[in-house]
Amino acid sequence: RTLLHADARFWIERPEISLQGIRGLGTLASGPFIVCQPGQKGAAPRRFEALARPPVADEPGLIVQLRAPRLKALRRGSPILFRDLPIGQVVDLQLSTDARSAIVTARIEPRFATLVRERSRFWNASGFSLDLGITGLSTQVESVESVLVGGIGFATPDPPGAQAESG
């Protein structure tokens, strides 16, 4: 009872398998279960509403939201890549309110947060591409991880602009 405050959160834990690891492994044997993230402040309401998915963890890092016409191979846990180095991951995927695009929420690790600027541009780095031109056939293959679970690459042009803020 001392953990139930207005800001407590509940969700159903289910198994999730990705290249980053296995989460909720215990649910394979026992079935899904309810998880509680204890609250800190506010009077406990008589009723709580469970979240549809686990919350974006309160871990440190830069939280960015990206809008894309399609998700392709992206999913929770897909890496965010800078020069093919994983510096973060996708933490949530949802449909925009007008249903015309997808919203990707990603967390950038704190030590790499300064790389994301106002003018940074992101792209879907999933899979590979082929290009047939005058000079012949050229291929571009992203990391093995991004081929399997999708990924997002980004770069920052000059001038970079101010450092991006969470949100």
Secondary structure in CASP SS format (residue, H / E / C, confidence):
PFRMAT SS
TARGET T0000
AUTHOR 0000-0000-0000
METHOD secondary structure of the structure
MODEL  1
R C 1.00
T C 1.00
L C 1.00
L C 1.00
H C 1.00
A C 1.00
D C 1.00
A C 1.00
R E 1.00
F E 1.00
W E 1.00
I E 1.00
E E 1.00
R C 1.00
P C 1.00
E E 1.00
I E 1.00
S E 1.00
L C 1.00
Q C 1.00
G E 1.00
I E 1.00
R E 1.00
G C 1.00
L C 1.00
G C 1.00
T H 1.00
L H 1.00
A H 1.00
S H 1.00
G C 1.00
P C 1.00
F E 1.00
I E 1.00
V E 1.00
C E 1.00
Q E 1.00
P C 1.00
G C 1.00
Q C 1.00
K C 1.00
G C 1.00
A C 1.00
A C 1.00
P C 1.00
R C 1.00
R C 1.00
F C 1.00
E C 1.00
A C 1.00
L E 1.00
A C 1.00
R C 1.00
P C 1.00
P C 1.00
V C 1.00
A C 1.00
D C 1.00
E C 1.00
P C 1.00
G C 1.00
L E 1.00
I E 1.00
V E 1.00
Q E 1.00
L E 1.00
R E 1.00
A E 1.00
P C 1.00
R C 1.00
L C 1.00
K C 1.00
A C 1.00
L C 1.00
R C 1.00
R C 1.00
G C 1.00
S C 1.00
P E 1.00
I E 1.00
L E 1.00
F E 1.00
R C 1.00
D C 1.00
L E 1.00
P E 1.00
I E 1.00
G E 1.00
Q E 1.00
V E 1.00
V E 1.00
D E 1.00
L E 1.00
Q E 1.00
L E 1.00
S C 1.00
T C 1.00
D C 1.00
A C 1.00
R C 1.00
S C 1.00
A E 1.00
I E 1.00
V E 1.00
T E 1.00
A E 1.00
R E 1.00
I E 1.00
E C 1.00
P H 1.00
R H 1.00
F H 1.00
A H 1.00
T H 1.00
L H 1.00
V C 1.00
R E 1.00
E C 1.00
R C 1.00
S C 1.00
R E 1.00
F E 1.00
W E 1.00
N E 1.00
A C 1.00
S C 1.00
G C 1.00
F E 1.00
S E 1.00
L E 1.00
D E 1.00
L E 1.00
G E 1.00
I C 1.00
T C 1.00
G E 1.00
L E 1.00
S E 1.00
T E 1.00
Q E 1.00
V E 1.00
E C 1.00
S C 1.00
V H 1.00
E H 1.00
S H 1.00
V H 1.00
L H 1.00
V H 1.00
G C 1.00
G C 1.00
I E 1.00
G E 1.00
F E 1.00
A E 1.00
T C 1.00
P C 1.00
D C 1.00
P C 1.00
P C 1.00
G C 1.00
A C 1.00
Q E 1.00
A C 1.00
E C 1.00
S C 1.00
G C 1.00
END
